[in-house]
């Protein structure tokens, strides 16, 4: 009797891609510590990712603060707990909404851009030309972009959190006659290191995931020009899924270590 287990093609391809990405990540860590270091290109990528994503993060963060406060305020007023609004909004934004929403926005902006850029370089054989000329394309193109995304995302999260809290404070100032000074005093009084440290640490992992997936999809792009669009699209989808997995792991671990 045949007892062979047939693995669906989609599942098999998924695990193959995960294995290839793990090897890709291992190569990144190996190349990142080997000289020479591309500091100039790293700074250029930090500027490209940070500056070009800033407006999008500012607008998104401001709207999050407005909407969260407008939606939550009627319920708190109904129970006579509107004085807890700064505490609730501050903890919600700093611990969860700020990092996750900012990372998702940057996944759409940064991961797709990296995937399309490296994918076009792959299909037009620019990467092959760099290898022939003696340049290490992996260190110049991949390492710099992953490091830049890892460094810039926590900064964008901080800016997004600040703008979101300011948007929330505007609503409270307009509807509840709460001064900005009192609002932010309540916010910082409610926050603790157990809120700030896990959110900051997972922001670095979010940035690493965005850079890694975008570079992996673009660097290994195939099927000509059609593969460029496929690389950009799949980079966003895969990154978004990976961000939620990282967030779940981070929340689970922080629940153990910071709630003891």
C-alpha positions, 0 to 999 in steps of 0.5 A, a space after each residue: 500500500 502506497 503511504 506517500 504523503 503528497 504535499 500541496 504545491 503551494 505549501 511546498 513553494 511557501 516553505 522553499 521560499 522561507 528557506 531561501 529567505 533564511 539563507 538570504 538573511 544569513 548572507 546579509 549578517 555575514 556580509 554586514 560585518 565584512 569590510 569594506 563598508 558602504 557608508 555613503 550608500 547607507 546614508 543615501 538610503 537612510 535619506 531616501 527611505 526616511 525623507 520620502 516616507 515622512 509625509 505619509 507617516 505624518 498624515 497617517 499618524 495625525 489621522 489615527 490620533 483624530 479617529 481613535 479619539 473621536 471614536 472612543 470619546 462617546 463611549 467614555 463619556 457615556 460611562 463618565 470616564 472621559 478623563 481617562 482618554 489621554 491614558 487610553 490613547 497614549 498607551 494604545 498608540 505607543 504600544 501597538 497602533 503607532 508601530 504597527 500602522 507606521 510599519 504597514 505604511 512603510 511596507 507599502 512605500 519602502 518594500 515595494 520601492 526596494 523590490 521594484 528597484 532591485 527587480 529592474 536592476 536584475 532584469 536589465 542585468 545591471 546586477 550581473 554587470 556589477 558582479 563582472 566588474 568586481 563589485 559586490 552587488 549584495 553588499 552595495 545594494 542589499 546590505 545598505 538597504 536593509 540596514 537603512 530600513 532597520 535604522 529609519 523605521 524606529 525614528 519614523 515610529 517616534 514621529 508618527 506616535 508624536 503626531 498621533 498624540 498631537 491629533 488626539 490632543 487637538 480633539 480633546 482640546 476642542 471637545 473636552 476643553 483640555 489643555 495641551 499641557 494637561 493632556 500630555 502630562 496625563 499621557 506621559 504619566 500613564 506610560 512606563 518603560 514597559 510600554 516604551 521598550 517593547 515598542 521600540 525593540 519591535 520597531 527595529 525588527 519591523 524595519 529589518 523585515 521590510 528591508 529583508 523582504 523587499 531586497 529578497 524579492 527584488 534581488 531574486 526577481 525573474 520572468 523579465 519586466 513582468 517580474 518587476 511588478 510581481 516582485 514589488 507586489 509580493 514584497 508588500 504582501 509578504 512583508 505585511 504578513 510577516 509584520 503581524 507575525 513579528 508583532 504577535 511574537 513581540 507582544 507574547 514575549 513582552 507580556 511574559 517579561 514586562 508583566 511579571 
